[in-house]
Amino acid sequence: MAEAKRLSVRTKTAFGIGATAEAAISIVFNSFNFLFYNNVLGLSGTLCGLAVTIAMVFDAVSDPLVGSISDRFRSRLGRRHPFLYAAPVPMAFCFVAIYSPPSSLEEFGLFIWFTVSTVLLRTATTFYHVPHLALGAEMTTDYGERSVIMSYNTIFALIGTSGTYYLAWSYFGTLDAGTSDRNGYVTLSAAVAVFAIFVIFASAYFTRDQVARLSKAPANLPRFSLKGLLDEVVVCLRNDNFRVLLFGMIFLSSTLGLHETLTAHIGLFFFGLAEDQIRFLALGAPPGLMIATILTPKLHLWFDKRETLIVGILGMTTSVAGPIVLRLFGWFPENGAPALFPILCVLKGTSYAASAIMVISIVSTLADVTDEHELVTGLRQEGIFFASRSFFSKLTSGLGHLLAGIAIDVIAFPVGVRPGEIDPDTLYRFGVVAGPLTVLPAFISLFFFARYGIDKARHAEIRRELDARA
């Protein structure tokens, strides 16, 4: 068992920086995939959504599978690090493949290419994401220090998100055809892929000194089998706190996925921003991340993680849907108005801060649930529990692409168009989808998160009993 000790800033930074790679890939996938396949290549929105949904079905198997295998893995590099070294090159290759379909493919061929390359990308990502998060949970058993280390992970993830967002839109702003340039997506994906390989290798290398003090594969874990994996998942689902977190994450991911999938359409078509304007929305990230880094661990100690999570969700939903809803009622600056862009920048910064608070809280609560699970079952299985977090992150894009694709087809949003070429009625219908309908699942998630039951006092009691048992 890892000691309940303070980790050095170097170690927390080395762990957290690995999240920038996955975040960079994720933001390009979620922000530009739909734009690329639907608006540039002409694939129907429903088929775009179906492709990612099929990949989500594979995730439902691969995520707990990798979690279970890594829980049992034995090597001189420990349980998690071998996966961190093996995953980045396949991740990068599959990511570039998504944006490199042969030009001769018709619609069905595009659908198959998109589906297969997405399945392979997300499977390769699982081999990194699940062991990486499990590693973070193993590094410390302290209630507050867990919040800090997950803050590092979340903050670096949002740095990867905002930085890639800024650079990607800056790049498209230099192209004559903007986001309609098919070759631009190939160049962007190749640059992000190289970055991801470098960062993940660096994170694995500079956290290798922690291997000696991390938990080893429990001797009481039976050998891996598919039946055993199913039994483990069933046992985890019997945990009330894990179950409410899981259902809450499913609904929350619907909101996050819809917003991320439609974010390019919102900026380009709904608010009429140019590519070189949209990139500056990322400048709200630094102050937002700074606030979240400082505030979240303190909020967890003052008000506990459940209340902090709920506040983060409310802040996120208000900042992303508020301007769209106000526009629908005619209470928001019109496109081109001087006040429009500054207000959107402030709200984007608010959404970064609220999202960081929200994600830190979710990951930290999952780490605490692993302690409760060990107390009840005697098994230490971070991999299985954090497979749910991996599935949640990919469920975000899966549900987002599916729901957004169906909605785009239902409202007959045109393809192959430039900003300013869409009639007002279609834009209004799009606003209804991107605003109130997008945040509705997040409000449903609050019903589940409010039932999470491990507070600071309960976690301290769990740790005392585990320490006494040890």
Secondary structure, 3 states (H helix, E strand, C coil): CCCCCCCCHHHHHHHHHHHHHHHHHHHHHHHHHHHHHHHHCCCCHHHHHHHHHHHHHHHHHHHHHHHHHHHHCCCCCCCCHHHHHHCHHHHHHHHHHHCCCCCCCCHHHHHHHHHHHHHHHHHHHHHHHHHHHHHHHHCCCCHHHHHHHHHHHHHHHHHHHHHHHHHHHHHHHHCCCHHHCHHHHHHHHHHHHHHHHHHHHHHHHHCHHHHHHCCCCCCCCCCCCHHHHHHHHHHHHCCHHHHHHHHHHHHHHHHHHHHHHHHHHHHHHHCCCCHHHHHHHHHHHHHHHHHHHHHHHHHHHHHHHHHHHHHHHHHHHHHHHHHHHHHHCCCCCCCCCCCHHHHHHHHHHHHHHHHHHHHHHHHHHHHHHHHHHHHHHCCCCHHHHHHHHHHHHHHHHHHHHHHHHHHHHHCCCCCCCCCCCCCHHHHHHHHHHHHHHHHHHHHHHHHHHCCCCCCHHHHHHHHHHHHHHC
